[in-house]
Amino acid sequence: MDELFDVAIRDETIKLGQFVKLANLVETGGEAKELIAQGQVTVNGIVDTRRGKTLRDGDVVAVSGQTARVRANSLEEGENDFDEEKWRNM
């Protein structure tokens, strides 16, 4: 089984294409688009080809042997590991 790691998001939801980039499962938005369209990305164990699929807290995304779980608003008050620059460039 792949190693699972949590990725905190700022809001309650995030789109699949944004999440795979934010979680560093791919290097570029173009790569995310291509892998999703080719059916190489799973959400909760099921292939999903919709870049715009809405993910919520607890959803598990797997790409190329890497697995990440969405953690919405999981940061403690005052903590912030959100990368504003990476988000803006998606």
PDB file of N, CA, C and O in Angstrom:
ATOM      1  N   MET A   1       0.840  -1.201   0.000  1.00  0.00           N
ATOM      2  CA  MET A   1       0.000   0.000   0.000  1.00  0.00           C
ATOM      3  C   MET A   1       0.874   1.250   0.000  1.00  0.00           C
ATOM      4  O   MET A   1       1.932   1.274   0.629  1.00  0.00           O
ATOM      5  N   ASP A   2       0.430   2.282  -0.705  1.00  0.00           N
ATOM      6  CA  ASP A   2       1.164   3.535  -0.775  1.00  0.00           C
ATOM      7  C   ASP A   2       1.159   4.218   0.586  1.00  0.00           C
ATOM      8  O   ASP A   2       0.242   4.038   1.387  1.00  0.00           O
ATOM      9  N   GLU A   3       2.209   5.011   0.830  1.00  0.00           N
ATOM     10  CA  GLU A   3       2.245   5.808   2.050  1.00  0.00           C
ATOM     11  C   GLU A   3       1.245   6.955   1.901  1.00  0.00           C
ATOM     12  O   GLU A   3       1.212   7.633   0.874  1.00  0.00           O
ATOM     13  N   LEU A   4       0.444   7.159   2.924  1.00  0.00           N
ATOM     14  CA  LEU A   4      -0.592   8.188   2.902  1.00  0.00           C
ATOM     15  C   LEU A   4      -0.110   9.408   3.675  1.00  0.00           C
ATOM     16  O   LEU A   4       0.382   9.280   4.796  1.00  0.00           O
ATOM     17  N   PHE A   5      -0.249  10.594   3.079  1.00  0.00           N
ATOM     18  CA  PHE A   5       0.073  11.820   3.810  1.00  0.00           C
ATOM     19  C   PHE A   5      -1.080  12.804   3.683  1.00  0.00           C
ATOM     20  O   PHE A   5      -1.792  12.830   2.680  1.00  0.00           O
ATOM     21  N   ASP A   6      -1.247  13.618   4.731  1.00  0.00           N
ATOM     22  CA  ASP A   6      -2.318  14.606   4.769  1.00  0.00           C
ATOM     23  C   ASP A   6      -1.857  15.920   4.159  1.00  0.00           C
ATOM     24  O   ASP A   6      -0.709  16.330   4.329  1.00  0.00           O
ATOM     25  N   VAL A   7      -2.767  16.573   3.447  1.00  0.00           N
ATOM     26  CA  VAL A   7      -2.491  17.878   2.848  1.00  0.00           C
ATOM     27  C   VAL A   7      -3.595  18.833   3.285  1.00  0.00           C
ATOM     28  O   VAL A   7      -4.766  18.634   2.961  1.00  0.00           O
ATOM     29  N   ALA A   8      -3.212  19.870   4.023  1.00  0.00           N
ATOM     30  CA  ALA A   8      -4.182  20.845   4.521  1.00  0.00           C
ATOM     31  C   ALA A   8      -4.592  21.799   3.405  1.00  0.00           C
ATOM     32  O   ALA A   8      -3.761  22.264   2.625  1.00  0.00           O
ATOM     33  N   ILE A   9      -5.893  22.080   3.346  1.00  0.00           N
ATOM     34  CA  ILE A   9      -6.400  23.068   2.398  1.00  0.00           C
ATOM     35  C   ILE A   9      -7.053  24.191   3.187  1.00  0.00           C
ATOM     36  O   ILE A   9      -7.453  24.002   4.336  1.00  0.00           O
ATOM     37  N   ARG A  10      -7.158  25.336   2.581  1.00  0.00           N
ATOM     38  CA  ARG A  10      -7.669  26.520   3.269  1.00  0.00           C
ATOM     39  C   ARG A  10      -9.180  26.485   3.448  1.00  0.00           C
ATOM     40  O   ARG A  10      -9.689  26.841   4.511  1.00  0.00           O
ATOM     41  N   ASP A  11      -9.895  26.061   2.420  1.00  0.00           N
ATOM     42  CA  ASP A  11     -11.359  26.090   2.441  1.00  0.00           C
ATOM     43  C   ASP A  11     -11.920  24.708   2.766  1.00  0.00           C
ATOM     44  O   ASP A  11     -11.176  23.786   3.102  1.00  0.00           O
ATOM     45  N   GLU A  12     -13.213  24.580   2.663  1.00  0.00           N
ATOM     46  CA  GLU A  12     -13.886  23.304   2.918  1.00  0.00           C
ATOM     47  C   GLU A  12     -13.726  22.335   1.762  1.00  0.00           C
ATOM     48  O   GLU A  12     -13.769  21.120   1.957  1.00  0.00           O
ATOM     49  N   THR A  13     -13.540  22.867   0.552  1.00  0.00           N
ATOM     50  CA  THR A  13     -13.430  22.032  -0.639  1.00  0.00           C
ATOM     51  C   THR A  13     -12.285  22.512  -1.524  1.00  0.00           C
ATOM     52  O   THR A  13     -11.771  23.621  -1.371  1.00  0.00           O
ATOM     53  N   ILE A  14     -11.903  21.639  -2.452  1.00  0.00           N
ATOM     54  CA  ILE A  14     -10.881  21.973  -3.443  1.00  0.00           C
ATOM     55  C   ILE A  14     -11.157  21.107  -4.667  1.00  0.00           C
ATOM     56  O   ILE A  14     -11.668  19.995  -4.537  1.00  0.00           O
ATOM     57  N   LYS A  15     -10.826  21.602  -5.839  1.00  0.00           N
ATOM     58  CA  LYS A  15     -11.012  20.842  -7.074  1.00  0.00           C
ATOM     59  C   LYS A  15      -9.868  19.837  -7.230  1.00  0.00           C
ATOM     60  O   LYS A  15      -8.742  20.095  -6.803  1.00  0.00           O
ATOM     61  N   LEU A  16     -10.165  18.705  -7.838  1.00  0.00           N
ATOM     62  CA  LEU A  16      -9.187  17.634  -8.003  1.00  0.00           C
ATOM     63  C   LEU A  16      -7.912  18.117  -8.693  1.00  0.00           C
ATOM     64  O   LEU A  16      -6.807  17.820  -8.236  1.00  0.00           O
ATOM     65  N   GLY A  17      -8.060  18.851  -9.778  1.00  0.00           N
ATOM     66  CA  GLY A  17      -6.888  19.344 -10.511  1.00  0.00           C
ATOM     67  C   GLY A  17      -6.000  20.233  -9.660  1.00  0.00           C
ATOM     68  O   GLY A  17      -4.775  20.179  -9.777  1.00  0.00           O
ATOM     69  N   GLN A  18      -6.598  21.046  -8.808  1.00  0.00           N
ATOM     70  CA  GLN A  18      -5.831  21.913  -7.920  1.00  0.00           C
ATOM     71  C   GLN A  18      -5.153  21.097  -6.826  1.00  0.00           C
ATOM     72  O   GLN A  18      -4.001  21.348  -6.471  1.00  0.00           O
ATOM     73  N   PHE A  19      -5.877  20.121  -6.298  1.00  0.00           N
ATOM     74  CA  PHE A  19      -5.348  19.349  -5.174  1.00  0.00           C
ATOM     75  C   PHE A  19      -4.128  18.523  -5.555  1.00  0.00           C
ATOM     76  O   PHE A  19      -3.161  18.472  -4.796  1.00  0.00           O
ATOM     77  N   VAL A  20      -4.155  17.871  -6.725  1.00  0.00           N
ATOM     78  CA  VAL A  20      -3.000  17.040  -7.083  1.00  0.00           C
ATOM     79  C   VAL A  20      -1.734  17.882  -7.233  1.00  0.00           C
ATOM     80  O   VAL A  20      -0.631  17.401  -6.974  1.00  0.00           O
ATOM     81  N   LYS A  21      -1.892  19.123  -7.646  1.00  0.00           N
ATOM     82  CA  LYS A  21      -0.732  20.021  -7.733  1.00  0.00           C
ATOM     83  C   LYS A  21      -0.334  20.522  -6.348  1.00  0.00           C
ATOM     84  O   LYS A  21       0.850  20.524  -6.011  1.00  0.00           O
ATOM     85  N   LEU A  22      -1.294  20.942  -5.554  1.00  0.00           N
ATOM     86  CA  LEU A  22      -1.015  21.429  -4.205  1.00  0.00           C
ATOM     87  C   LEU A  22      -0.311  20.360  -3.372  1.00  0.00           C
ATOM     88  O   LEU A  22       0.593  20.667  -2.595  1.00  0.00           O
ATOM     89  N   ALA A  23      -0.725  19.110  -3.535  1.00  0.00           N
ATOM     90  CA  ALA A  23      -0.158  18.000  -2.767  1.00  0.00           C
ATOM     91  C   ALA A  23       1.173  17.503  -3.343  1.00  0.00           C
ATOM     92  O   ALA A  23       1.754  16.544  -2.834  1.00  0.00           O
ATOM     93  N   ASN A  24       1.651  18.157  -4.402  1.00  0.00           N
ATOM     94  CA  ASN A  24       2.891  17.763  -5.074  1.00  0.00           C
ATOM     95  C   ASN A  24       2.838  16.344  -5.627  1.00  0.00           C
ATOM     96  O   ASN A  24       3.853  15.649  -5.670  1.00  0.00           O
ATOM     97  N   LEU A  25       1.659  15.923  -6.047  1.00  0.00           N
ATOM     98  CA  LEU A  25       1.517  14.620  -6.693  1.00  0.00           C
ATOM     99  C   LEU A  25       1.911  14.721  -8.163  1.00  0.00           C
ATOM    100  O   LEU A  25       2.198  13.712  -8.807  1.00  0.00           O
ATOM    101  N   VAL A  26       1.924  15.940  -8.686  1.00  0.00           N
ATOM    102  CA  VAL A  26       2.388  16.255 -10.037  1.00  0.00           C
ATOM    103  C   VAL A  26       3.179  17.556  -9.952  1.00  0.00           C
ATOM    104  O   VAL A  26       3.109  18.272  -8.953  1.00  0.00           O
ATOM    105  N   GLU A  27       3.927  17.853 -11.002  1.00  0.00           N
ATOM    106  CA  GLU A  27       4.737  19.072 -10.979  1.00  0.00           C
ATOM    107  C   GLU A  27       4.045  20.276 -11.603  1.00  0.00           C
ATOM    108  O   GLU A  27       4.304  21.417 -11.221  1.00  0.00           O
ATOM    109  N   THR A  28       3.158  20.015 -12.571  1.00  0.00           N
ATOM    110  CA  THR A  28       2.514  21.132 -13.267  1.00  0.00           C
ATOM    111  C   THR A  28       1.015  20.898 -13.396  1.00  0.00           C
ATOM    112  O   THR A  28       0.532  19.771 -13.288  1.00  0.00           O
ATOM    113  N   GLY A  29       0.297  21.980 -13.628  1.00  0.00           N
ATOM    114  CA  GLY A  29      -1.129  21.871 -13.880  1.00  0.00           C
ATOM    115  C   GLY A  29      -1.413  21.092 -15.148  1.00  0.00           C
ATOM    116  O   GLY A  29      -2.405  20.366 -15.224  1.00  0.00           O
ATOM    117  N   GLY A  30      -0.550  21.237 -16.146  1.00  0.00           N
ATOM    118  CA  GLY A  30      -0.703  20.495 -17.396  1.00  0.00           C
ATOM    119  C   GLY A  30      -0.555  18.999 -17.181  1.00  0.00           C
ATOM    120  O   GLY A  30      -1.288  18.202 -17.766  1.00  0.00           O
ATOM    121  N   GLU A  31       0.393  18.625 -16.345  1.00  0.00           N
ATOM    122  CA  GLU A  31       0.584  17.207 -16.025  1.00  0.00           C
ATOM    123  C   GLU A  31      -0.640  16.672 -15.280  1.00  0.00           C
ATOM    124  O   GLU A  31      -1.084  15.551 -15.531  1.00  0.00           O
ATOM    125  N   ALA A  32      -1.181  17.477 -14.365  1.00  0.00           N
ATOM    126  CA  ALA A  32      -2.384  17.082 -13.627  1.00  0.00           C
ATOM    127  C   ALA A  32      -3.532  16.843 -14.597  1.00  0.00           C
ATOM    128  O   ALA A  32      -4.223  15.828 -14.516  1.00  0.00           O
ATOM    129  N   LYS A  33      -3.730  17.781 -15.509  1.00  0.00           N
ATOM    130  CA  LYS A  33      -4.822  17.674 -16.484  1.00  0.00           C
ATOM    131  C   LYS A  33      -4.687  16.394 -17.305  1.00  0.00           C
ATOM    132  O   LYS A  33      -5.666  15.675 -17.506  1.00  0.00           O
ATOM    133  N   GLU A  34      -3.478  16.113 -17.777  1.00  0.00           N
ATOM    134  CA  GLU A  34      -3.234  14.948 -18.611  1.00  0.00           C
ATOM    135  C   GLU A  34      -3.460  13.634 -17.848  1.00  0.00           C
ATOM    136  O   GLU A  34      -4.141  12.737 -18.345  1.00  0.00           O
ATOM    137  N   LEU A  35      -2.891  13.524 -16.649  1.00  0.00           N
ATOM    138  CA  LEU A  35      -3.035  12.289 -15.873  1.00  0.00           C
ATOM    139  C   LEU A  35      -4.483  12.031 -15.482  1.00  0.00           C
ATOM    140  O   LEU A  35      -4.944  10.889 -15.509  1.00  0.00           O
ATOM    141  N   ILE A  36      -5.198  13.085 -15.121  1.00  0.00           N
ATOM    142  CA  ILE A  36      -6.613  12.931 -14.762  1.00  0.00           C
ATOM    143  C   ILE A  36      -7.400  12.468 -15.982  1.00  0.00           C
ATOM    144  O   ILE A  36      -8.201  11.537 -15.887  1.00  0.00           O
ATOM    145  N   ALA A  37      -7.179  13.109 -17.128  1.00  0.00           N
ATOM    146  CA  ALA A  37      -7.897  12.754 -18.354  1.00  0.00           C
ATOM    147  C   ALA A  37      -7.602  11.320 -18.799  1.00  0.00           C
ATOM    148  O   ALA A  37      -8.464  10.659 -19.378  1.00  0.00           O
ATOM    149  N   GLN A  38      -6.395  10.842 -18.531  1.00  0.00           N
ATOM    150  CA  GLN A  38      -5.993   9.490 -18.924  1.00  0.00           C
ATOM    151  C   GLN A  38      -6.481   8.431 -17.934  1.00  0.00           C
ATOM    152  O   GLN A  38      -6.252   7.239 -18.144  1.00  0.00           O
ATOM    153  N   GLY A  39      -7.143   8.847 -16.868  1.00  0.00           N
ATOM    154  CA  GLY A  39      -7.653   7.890 -15.896  1.00  0.00           C
ATOM    155  C   GLY A  39      -6.601   7.337 -14.961  1.00  0.00           C
ATOM    156  O   GLY A  39      -6.754   6.234 -14.437  1.00  0.00           O
ATOM    157  N   GLN A  40      -5.531   8.093 -14.744  1.00  0.00           N
ATOM    158  CA  GLN A  40      -4.439   7.645 -13.882  1.00  0.00           C
ATOM    159  C   GLN A  40      -4.540   8.197 -12.463  1.00  0.00           C
ATOM    160  O   GLN A  40      -3.606   8.056 -11.673  1.00  0.00           O
ATOM    161  N   VAL A  41      -5.669   8.825 -12.136  1.00  0.00           N
ATOM    162  CA  VAL A  41      -5.878   9.397 -10.803  1.00  0.00           C
ATOM    163  C   VAL A  41      -7.114   8.748 -10.187  1.00  0.00           C
ATOM    164  O   VAL A  41      -8.156   8.630 -10.831  1.00  0.00           O
ATOM    165  N   THR A  42      -6.978   8.328  -8.921  1.00  0.00           N
ATOM    166  CA  THR A  42      -8.141   7.781  -8.229  1.00  0.00           C
ATOM    167  C   THR A  42      -8.525   8.671  -7.062  1.00  0.00           C
ATOM    168  O   THR A  42      -7.679   9.300  -6.426  1.00  0.00           O
ATOM    169  N   VAL A  43      -9.820   8.706  -6.798  1.00  0.00           N
ATOM    170  CA  VAL A  43     -10.360   9.417  -5.643  1.00  0.00           C
ATOM    171  C   VAL A  43     -11.123   8.383  -4.829  1.00  0.00           C
ATOM    172  O   VAL A  43     -12.095   7.798  -5.305  1.00  0.00           O
ATOM    173  N   ASN A  44     -10.680   8.167  -3.612  1.00  0.00           N
ATOM    174  CA  ASN A  44     -11.284   7.159  -2.734  1.00  0.00           C
ATOM    175  C   ASN A  44     -11.345   5.792  -3.421  1.00  0.00           C
ATOM    176  O   ASN A  44     -12.322   5.055  -3.290  1.00  0.00           O
ATOM    177  N   GLY A  45     -10.262   5.472  -4.163  1.00  0.00           N
ATOM    178  CA  GLY A  45     -10.132   4.169  -4.786  1.00  0.00           C
ATOM    179  C   GLY A  45     -10.830   4.006  -6.128  1.00  0.00           C
ATOM    180  O   GLY A  45     -10.797   2.922  -6.710  1.00  0.00           O
ATOM    181  N   ILE A  46     -11.457   5.059  -6.628  1.00  0.00           N
ATOM    182  CA  ILE A  46     -12.200   4.994  -7.894  1.00  0.00           C
ATOM    183  C   ILE A  46     -11.585   5.979  -8.892  1.00  0.00           C
ATOM    184  O   ILE A  46     -11.350   7.140  -8.556  1.00  0.00           O
ATOM    185  N   VAL A  47     -11.326   5.519 -10.109  1.00  0.00           N
ATOM    186  CA  VAL A  47     -10.782   6.398 -11.148  1.00  0.00           C
ATOM    187  C   VAL A  47     -11.768   7.536 -11.401  1.00  0.00           C
ATOM    188  O   VAL A  47     -12.970   7.315 -11.545  1.00  0.00           O
ATOM    189  N   ASP A  48     -11.234   8.758 -11.452  1.00  0.00           N
ATOM    190  CA  ASP A  48     -12.080   9.917 -11.764  1.00  0.00           C
ATOM    191  C   ASP A  48     -11.361  10.767 -12.799  1.00  0.00           C
ATOM    192  O   ASP A  48     -10.205  11.142 -12.602  1.00  0.00           O
ATOM    193  N   THR A  49     -12.036  11.070 -13.894  1.00  0.00           N
ATOM    194  CA  THR A  49     -11.421  11.825 -14.986  1.00  0.00           C
ATOM    195  C   THR A  49     -11.900  13.277 -15.032  1.00  0.00           C
ATOM    196  O   THR A  49     -11.723  13.966 -16.036  1.00  0.00           O
ATOM    197  N   ARG A  50     -12.507  13.732 -13.936  1.00  0.00           N
ATOM    198  CA  ARG A  50     -13.012  15.117 -13.888  1.00  0.00           C
ATOM    199  C   ARG A  50     -12.062  15.998 -13.085  1.00  0.00           C
ATOM    200  O   ARG A  50     -11.978  15.884 -11.862  1.00  0.00           O
ATOM    201  N   ARG A  51     -11.353  16.872 -13.779  1.00  0.00           N
ATOM    202  CA  ARG A  51     -10.446  17.809 -13.097  1.00  0.00           C
ATOM    203  C   ARG A  51     -11.185  18.670 -12.096  1.00  0.00           C
ATOM    204  O   ARG A  51     -10.632  19.044 -11.062  1.00  0.00           O
ATOM    205  N   GLY A  52     -12.430  18.985 -12.396  1.00  0.00           N
ATOM    206  CA  GLY A  52     -13.223  19.869 -11.556  1.00  0.00           C
ATOM    207  C   GLY A  52     -13.978  19.161 -10.441  1.00  0.00           C
ATOM    208  O   GLY A  52     -14.789  19.788  -9.759  1.00  0.00           O
ATOM    209  N   LYS A  53     -13.732  17.870 -10.241  1.00  0.00           N
ATOM    210  CA  LYS A  53     -14.409  17.138  -9.169  1.00  0.00           C
ATOM    211  C   LYS A  53     -14.112  17.824  -7.839  1.00  0.00           C
ATOM    212  O   LYS A  53     -12.964  18.161  -7.551  1.00  0.00           O
ATOM    213  N   THR A  54     -15.138  18.027  -7.039  1.00  0.00           N
ATOM    214  CA  THR A  54     -14.971  18.687  -5.741  1.00  0.00           C
ATOM    215  C   THR A  54     -14.547  17.665  -4.693  1.00  0.00           C
ATOM    216  O   THR A  54     -15.206  16.644  -4.490  1.00  0.00           O
ATOM    217  N   LEU A  55     -13.432  17.965  -4.035  1.00  0.00           N
ATOM    218  CA  LEU A  55     -12.934  17.116  -2.958  1.00  0.00           C
ATOM    219  C   LEU A  55     -13.256  17.761  -1.625  1.00  0.00           C
ATOM    220  O   LEU A  55     -13.307  18.985  -1.504  1.00  0.00           O
ATOM    221  N   ARG A  56     -13.472  16.919  -0.625  1.00  0.00           N
ATOM    222  CA  ARG A  56     -13.784  17.396   0.728  1.00  0.00           C
ATOM    223  C   ARG A  56     -12.866  16.722   1.736  1.00  0.00           C
ATOM    224  O   ARG A  56     -12.145  15.782   1.400  1.00  0.00           O
ATOM    225  N   ASP A  57     -12.895  17.197   2.955  1.00  0.00           N
ATOM    226  CA  ASP A  57     -12.086  16.647   4.033  1.00  0.00           C
ATOM    227  C   ASP A  57     -12.222  15.126   4.091  1.00  0.00           C
ATOM    228  O   ASP A  57     -13.330  14.591   4.118  1.00  0.00           O
ATOM    229  N   GLY A  58     -11.089  14.445   4.110  1.00  0.00           N
ATOM    230  CA  GLY A  58     -11.082  12.997   4.218  1.00  0.00           C
ATOM    231  C   GLY A  58     -10.976  12.259   2.899  1.00  0.00           C
ATOM    232  O   GLY A  58     -10.676  11.066   2.892  1.00  0.00           O
ATOM    233  N   ASP A  59     -11.216  12.942   1.765  1.00  0.00           N
ATOM    234  CA  ASP A  59     -11.072  12.282   0.465  1.00  0.00           C
ATOM    235  C   ASP A  59      -9.608  11.903   0.256  1.00  0.00           C
ATOM    236  O   ASP A  59      -8.703  12.640   0.646  1.00  0.00           O
ATOM    237  N   VAL A  60      -9.389  10.741  -0.365  1.00  0.00           N
ATOM    238  CA  VAL A  60      -8.040  10.226  -0.588  1.00  0.00           C
ATOM    239  C   VAL A  60      -7.787  10.164  -2.094  1.00  0.00           C
ATOM    240  O   VAL A  60      -8.556   9.561  -2.843  1.00  0.00           O
ATOM    241  N   VAL A  61      -6.689  10.804  -2.523  1.00  0.00           N
ATOM    242  CA  VAL A  61      -6.330  10.889  -3.941  1.00  0.00           C
ATOM    243  C   VAL A  61      -5.007  10.159  -4.167  1.00  0.00           C
ATOM    244  O   VAL A  61      -4.043  10.373  -3.432  1.00  0.00           O
ATOM    245  N   ALA A  62      -4.962   9.299  -5.181  1.00  0.00           N
ATOM    246  CA  ALA A  62      -3.742   8.563  -5.502  1.00  0.00           C
ATOM    247  C   ALA A  62      -3.334   8.824  -6.942  1.00  0.00           C
ATOM    248  O   ALA A  62      -4.161   8.823  -7.853  1.00  0.00           O
ATOM    249  N   VAL A  63      -2.014   9.053  -7.127  1.00  0.00           N
ATOM    250  CA  VAL A  63      -1.432   9.289  -8.446  1.00  0.00           C
ATOM    251  C   VAL A  63      -0.041   8.666  -8.450  1.00  0.00           C
ATOM    252  O   VAL A  63       0.771   8.958  -7.573  1.00  0.00           O
ATOM    253  N   SER A  64       0.235   7.826  -9.414  1.00  0.00           N
ATOM    254  CA  SER A  64       1.593   7.281  -9.621  1.00  0.00           C
ATOM    255  C   SER A  64       2.255   6.783  -8.339  1.00  0.00           C
ATOM    256  O   SER A  64       3.409   7.117  -8.069  1.00  0.00           O
ATOM    257  N   GLY A  65       1.543   5.997  -7.558  1.00  0.00           N
ATOM    258  CA  GLY A  65       2.132   5.418  -6.360  1.00  0.00           C
ATOM    259  C   GLY A  65       2.203   6.331  -5.155  1.00  0.00           C
ATOM    260  O   GLY A  65       2.764   5.951  -4.127  1.00  0.00           O
ATOM    261  N   GLN A  66       1.652   7.518  -5.257  1.00  0.00           N
ATOM    262  CA  GLN A  66       1.614   8.453  -4.128  1.00  0.00           C
ATOM    263  C   GLN A  66       0.163   8.680  -3.735  1.00  0.00           C
ATOM    264  O   GLN A  66      -0.719   8.744  -4.592  1.00  0.00           O
ATOM    265  N   THR A  67      -0.080   8.800  -2.436  1.00  0.00           N
ATOM    266  CA  THR A  67      -1.445   8.955  -1.950  1.00  0.00           C
ATOM    267  C   THR A  67      -1.516  10.098  -0.952  1.00  0.00           C
ATOM    268  O   THR A  67      -0.710  10.178  -0.025  1.00  0.00           O
ATOM    269  N   ALA A  68      -2.494  10.985  -1.149  1.00  0.00           N
ATOM    270  CA  ALA A  68      -2.671  12.139  -0.260  1.00  0.00           C
ATOM    271  C   ALA A  68      -4.130  12.229   0.180  1.00  0.00           C
ATOM    272  O   ALA A  68      -5.043  11.924  -0.588  1.00  0.00           O
ATOM    273  N   ARG A  69      -4.335  12.652   1.423  1.00  0.00           N
ATOM    274  CA  ARG A  69      -5.686  12.823   1.958  1.00  0.00           C
ATOM    275  C   ARG A  69      -5.948  14.303   2.189  1.00  0.00           C
ATOM    276  O   ARG A  69      -5.101  15.020   2.720  1.00  0.00           O
ATOM    277  N   VAL A  70      -7.130  14.751   1.786  1.00  0.00           N
ATOM    278  CA  VAL A  70      -7.554  16.139   1.964  1.00  0.00           C
ATOM    279  C   VAL A  70      -7.839  16.382   3.440  1.00  0.00           C
ATOM    280  O   VAL A  70      -8.559  15.612   4.076  1.00  0.00           O
ATOM    281  N   ARG A  71      -7.271  17.451   3.979  1.00  0.00           N
ATOM    282  CA  ARG A  71      -7.549  17.871   5.353  1.00  0.00           C
ATOM    283  C   ARG A  71      -7.971  19.340   5.316  1.00  0.00           C
ATOM    284  O   ARG A  71      -7.136  20.239   5.225  1.00  0.00           O
ATOM    285  N   ALA A  72      -9.275  19.561   5.390  1.00  0.00           N
ATOM    286  CA  ALA A  72      -9.819  20.923   5.321  1.00  0.00           C
ATOM    287  C   ALA A  72      -9.745  21.595   6.678  1.00  0.00           C
ATOM    288  O   ALA A  72     -10.117  21.021   7.701  1.00  0.00           O
ATOM    289  N   ASN A  73      -9.259  22.816   6.659  1.00  0.00           N
ATOM    290  CA  ASN A  73      -9.219  23.636   7.873  1.00  0.00           C
ATOM    291  C   ASN A  73      -8.632  22.908   9.068  1.00  0.00           C
ATOM    292  O   ASN A  73      -9.127  23.055  10.185  1.00  0.00           O
ATOM    293  N   SER A  74      -7.587  22.127   8.852  1.00  0.00           N
ATOM    294  CA  SER A  74      -7.026  21.331   9.937  1.00  0.00           C
ATOM    295  C   SER A  74      -5.912  22.048  10.686  1.00  0.00           C
ATOM    296  O   SER A  74      -5.333  21.487  11.617  1.00  0.00           O
ATOM    297  N   LEU A  75      -5.611  23.259  10.300  1.00  0.00           N
ATOM    298  CA  LEU A  75      -4.544  23.990  10.970  1.00  0.00           C
ATOM    299  C   LEU A  75      -5.041  24.612  12.267  1.00  0.00           C
ATOM    300  O   LEU A  75      -6.173  25.087  12.363  1.00  0.00           O
ATOM    301  N   GLU A  76      -4.167  24.593  13.251  1.00  0.00           N
ATOM    302  CA  GLU A  76      -4.480  25.250  14.525  1.00  0.00           C
ATOM    303  C   GLU A  76      -4.474  26.764  14.333  1.00  0.00           C
ATOM    304  O   GLU A  76      -3.851  27.279  13.405  1.00  0.00           O
ATOM    305  N   GLU A  77      -5.165  27.460  15.207  1.00  0.00           N
ATOM    306  CA  GLU A  77      -5.184  28.924  15.171  1.00  0.00           C
ATOM    307  C   GLU A  77      -3.760  29.457  15.155  1.00  0.00           C
ATOM    308  O   GLU A  77      -2.946  29.082  16.000  1.00  0.00           O
ATOM    309  N   GLY A  78      -3.454  30.326  14.206  1.00  0.00           N
ATOM    310  CA  GLY A  78      -2.128  30.931  14.133  1.00  0.00           C
ATOM    311  C   GLY A  78      -1.157  30.161  13.255  1.00  0.00           C
ATOM    312  O   GLY A  78      -0.141  30.726  12.851  1.00  0.00           O
ATOM    313  N   GLU A  79      -1.420  28.896  12.940  1.00  0.00           N
ATOM    314  CA  GLU A  79      -0.548  28.119  12.062  1.00  0.00           C
ATOM    315  C   GLU A  79      -0.895  28.433  10.623  1.00  0.00           C
ATOM    316  O   GLU A  79      -2.040  28.754  10.306  1.00  0.00           O
ATOM    317  N   ASN A  80       0.098  28.340   9.753  1.00  0.00           N
ATOM    318  CA  ASN A  80      -0.199  28.539   8.341  1.00  0.00           C
ATOM    319  C   ASN A  80       0.894  27.922   7.496  1.00  0.00           C
ATOM    320  O   ASN A  80       1.939  28.537   7.286  1.00  0.00           O
ATOM    321  N   ASP A  81       0.662  26.692   7.000  1.00  0.00           N
ATOM    322  CA  ASP A  81       1.622  26.095   6.070  1.00  0.00           C
ATOM    323  C   ASP A  81       1.101  26.154   4.641  1.00  0.00           C
ATOM    324  O   ASP A  81       1.606  25.463   3.756  1.00  0.00           O
ATOM    325  N   PHE A  82       0.085  26.986   4.424  1.00  0.00           N
ATOM    326  CA  PHE A  82      -0.501  27.172   3.108  1.00  0.00           C
ATOM    327  C   PHE A  82       0.450  27.993   2.253  1.00  0.00           C
ATOM    328  O   PHE A  82       0.905  29.054   2.678  1.00  0.00           O
ATOM    329  N   ASP A  83       0.753  27.519   1.062  1.00  0.00           N
ATOM    330  CA  ASP A  83       1.671  28.209   0.157  1.00  0.00           C
ATOM    331  C   ASP A  83       0.865  29.067  -0.815  1.00  0.00           C
ATOM    332  O   ASP A  83       0.386  28.581  -1.839  1.00  0.00           O
ATOM    333  N   GLU A  84       0.725  30.335  -0.483  1.00  0.00           N
ATOM    334  CA  GLU A  84      -0.079  31.274  -1.282  1.00  0.00           C
ATOM    335  C   GLU A  84       0.419  31.355  -2.718  1.00  0.00           C
ATOM    336  O   GLU A  84      -0.385  31.413  -3.649  1.00  0.00           O
ATOM    337  N   GLU A  85       1.729  31.359  -2.907  1.00  0.00           N
ATOM    338  CA  GLU A  85       2.306  31.465  -4.248  1.00  0.00           C
ATOM    339  C   GLU A  85       1.958  30.252  -5.106  1.00  0.00           C
ATOM    340  O   GLU A  85       1.597  30.403  -6.273  1.00  0.00           O
ATOM    341  N   LYS A  86       2.065  29.052  -4.539  1.00  0.00           N
ATOM    342  CA  LYS A  86       1.731  27.839  -5.279  1.00  0.00           C
ATOM    343  C   LYS A  86       0.256  27.844  -5.671  1.00  0.00           C
ATOM    344  O   LYS A  86      -0.096  27.487  -6.795  1.00  0.00           O
ATOM    345  N   TRP A  87      -0.597  28.247  -4.744  1.00  0.00           N
ATOM    346  CA  TRP A  87      -2.046  28.294  -4.998  1.00  0.00           C
ATOM    347  C   TRP A  87      -2.355  29.264  -6.132  1.00  0.00           C
ATOM    348  O   TRP A  87      -3.142  28.948  -7.024  1.00  0.00           O
ATOM    349  N   ARG A  88      -1.742  30.433  -6.101  1.00  0.00           N
ATOM    350  CA  ARG A  88      -1.990  31.464  -7.101  1.00  0.00           C
ATOM    351  C   ARG A  88      -1.569  30.994  -8.486  1.00  0.00           C
ATOM    352  O   ARG A  88      -2.177  31.397  -9.477  1.00  0.00           O
ATOM    353  N   ASN A  89      -0.544  30.153  -8.579  1.00  0.00           N
ATOM    354  CA  ASN A  89      -0.006  29.712  -9.862  1.00  0.00           C
ATOM    355  C   ASN A  89      -0.678  28.467 -10.428  1.00  0.00           C
ATOM    356  O   ASN A  89      -0.233  27.948 -11.452  1.00  0.00           O
ATOM    357  N   MET A  90      -1.721  27.981  -9.799  1.00  0.00           N
ATOM    358  CA  MET A  90      -2.404  26.772 -10.298  1.00  0.00           C
ATOM    359  C   MET A  90      -3.268  27.085 -11.486  1.00  0.00           C
ATOM    360  O   MET A  90      -3.914  26.191 -12.033  1.00  0.00           O
TER     361      MET A  90
END
